[in-house]
């Protein structure tokens, strides 16, 4: 695993750490870090709510990235306190729709496993655009 990959994992782990929002709700049980094609790094944490209005850590990191008017992702990782979490289907689709070039971004799905987003979205419906 390269230094940039290790650094991105460490950056995500640095913001991970669940805390309570209210009696039944929490945040930051998962965290994500995105490195953009421009080399900037953005982080985010998940929000877990009963009503389904919460969101994944990747969405939070994407919002930070978009505030800086960047759309192209070089690498992304999501973590919990004890492991790397591959992105869910919703997050995979979100990353793909932000920028067609993101199909080639590196998705860290394990301590020693990095794959391009296109491998996680075979025969993608936007692949002919």
C-alpha positions as CSV (number, residue, x, y, z in Angstrom):
1,X,0.0,0.0,0.0
2,X,1.4,3.4,-0.9
3,X,1.9,6.4,1.4
4,X,-0.9,8.4,-0.2
5,X,-3.4,5.5,0.5
6,X,-2.1,5.1,4.1
7,X,-2.4,8.8,4.6
8,X,-6.0,8.9,3.3
9,X,-7.0,6.0,5.6
10,X,-5.4,7.8,8.6
11,X,-7.1,11.0,7.7
12,X,-10.5,9.3,7.7
13,X,-9.8,7.5,11.0
14,X,-8.8,10.8,12.6
15,X,-12.4,12.1,12.3
16,X,-14.1,8.7,13.1
17,X,-15.5,8.2,16.6
18,X,-19.2,7.8,17.3
19,X,-20.9,10.2,19.6
20,X,-24.5,10.7,20.6
21,X,-26.8,13.3,19.1
22,X,-29.8,12.4,21.2
23,X,-31.2,9.4,23.0
24,X,-31.5,7.3,19.8
25,X,-29.3,9.1,17.3
26,X,-25.5,9.3,16.7
27,X,-22.9,10.6,14.3
28,X,-19.4,9.6,13.2
29,X,-19.6,5.8,13.6
30,X,-18.1,6.0,10.1
31,X,-15.9,8.6,8.4
32,X,-14.7,9.1,4.9
33,X,-11.8,10.9,3.2
34,X,-11.6,12.0,-0.4
35,X,-8.5,13.1,-2.2
36,X,-9.4,15.1,-5.3
37,X,-7.6,15.2,-8.6
38,X,-6.2,18.6,-7.5
39,X,-4.7,16.9,-4.4
40,X,-7.0,18.4,-1.8
41,X,-8.4,16.2,0.9
42,X,-11.9,16.5,2.3
43,X,-13.5,14.5,5.1
44,X,-17.0,13.7,6.4
45,X,-18.8,11.7,9.0
46,X,-22.1,9.8,8.8
47,X,-25.3,10.8,10.6
48,X,-27.5,7.9,11.9
49,X,-31.1,8.9,12.4
50,X,-34.2,6.7,12.9
51,X,-36.2,8.5,10.3
52,X,-33.9,7.6,7.4
53,X,-32.8,11.2,6.9
54,X,-29.2,10.5,7.9
55,X,-26.5,10.0,5.4
56,X,-23.2,8.2,4.8
57,X,-19.8,9.6,5.5
58,X,-19.0,9.7,1.8
59,X,-21.9,12.1,1.2
60,X,-20.6,14.4,3.9
61,X,-17.1,14.4,2.4
62,X,-18.6,15.0,-1.1
63,X,-20.5,18.1,0.2
64,X,-17.2,19.5,1.6
65,X,-15.5,18.9,-1.8
66,X,-18.4,20.5,-3.7
67,X,-18.2,23.6,-1.5
68,X,-14.7,24.1,-3.0
69,X,-16.1,23.6,-6.6
70,X,-14.2,20.3,-7.1
71,X,-15.9,17.2,-8.6
72,X,-13.1,14.9,-9.7
73,X,-12.0,12.3,-7.2
74,X,-8.6,10.6,-7.2
75,X,-9.2,8.3,-4.2
76,X,-11.8,7.7,-1.6
77,X,-12.0,5.6,1.6
78,X,-14.6,5.1,4.3
79,X,-13.8,3.6,7.7
80,X,-15.4,2.6,11.0
81,X,-13.4,2.5,14.2
82,X,-12.1,-1.0,13.4
83,X,-12.2,-1.5,9.6
84,X,-12.4,-0.1,6.1
85,X,-15.9,0.0,4.7
86,X,-16.5,-0.4,1.0
87,X,-19.0,2.3,-0.2
88,X,-22.6,1.3,-0.4
89,X,-24.5,1.2,-3.7
90,X,-25.9,4.7,-3.1
91,X,-22.5,6.2,-2.5
92,X,-21.0,4.4,-5.5
93,X,-23.7,5.8,-7.7
94,X,-23.3,9.3,-6.2
95,X,-19.5,9.3,-6.9
96,X,-20.1,8.2,-10.5
97,X,-22.7,10.9,-11.2
98,X,-20.6,13.7,-9.8
99,X,-18.0,13.5,-12.7
100,X,-17.7,10.9,-15.4
101,X,-14.0,10.7,-14.6
102,X,-14.7,9.4,-11.2
103,X,-15.3,5.9,-12.7
104,X,-11.5,5.7,-12.7
105,X,-11.0,6.9,-9.1
106,X,-9.3,4.6,-6.6
107,X,-11.7,3.2,-4.0
108,X,-9.9,1.8,-1.0
109,X,-12.0,-1.3,0.0
110,X,-9.5,-3.0,2.3
111,X,-6.1,-2.6,4.0
112,X,-4.4,-4.0,0.9
113,X,-7.1,-3.6,-1.7
114,X,-7.8,-0.7,-4.0
115,X,-10.0,-0.9,-7.0
116,X,-11.3,1.6,-9.6
117,X,-14.9,2.7,-9.1
118,X,-15.9,1.2,-12.4
119,X,-15.1,-2.3,-11.0
120,X,-17.7,-1.7,-8.3
121,X,-20.2,-0.5,-10.9
122,X,-19.9,-2.9,-13.9
123,X,-22.0,-2.2,-17.0
124,X,-22.9,1.2,-15.5
125,X,-25.9,2.9,-17.1
126,X,-23.9,6.1,-17.8
127,X,-21.0,4.3,-19.4
128,X,-21.9,5.4,-22.9
129,X,-22.1,9.1,-22.2
